[in-house]
Amino acid sequence: MNVLETIKFLVNPERMDELLLKEGLPLDTDVRDFAIYCIGEIDLLAEIKILSDEETDNDIIYEKDGIKYICFFDIGHAIDLIENDLELKGKGYSDMVIGDRLIKYRINDA
């Protein structure tokens, strides 16, 4: 799964169970304790991994087994940005536009 494919779950948090299942996480997982990490670089097509704050110690860059992970956003923060700060929800924007705005925010403002 890549960043672009993840946007639909962030725009519709009621679908978060689908994301958890895709990532092999238990359905009773509190997503506020997890972040979306990009593998290698932050890009719309970058593959992602959902990692726990406990595992990564909230590091922006996390390495495991020779793989470099870069924190895109905590899941709760990404949802809040879409719904409130960037006001992207319910405006008819495509997942690509929302993903691009999140990436620009992450790179320039976060």
Secondary structure, 3 states (H helix, E strand, C coil): CEHHHHHHHHHCHHHHHHHHHHCCCCCCCCHHHEEEEEECCCCCCCEEEEEEHHHHCCCCEEEECCEEEEEEEEHHHHHHHHHHHCCCCCCCCCHHHHHHHHHHHHHHCC
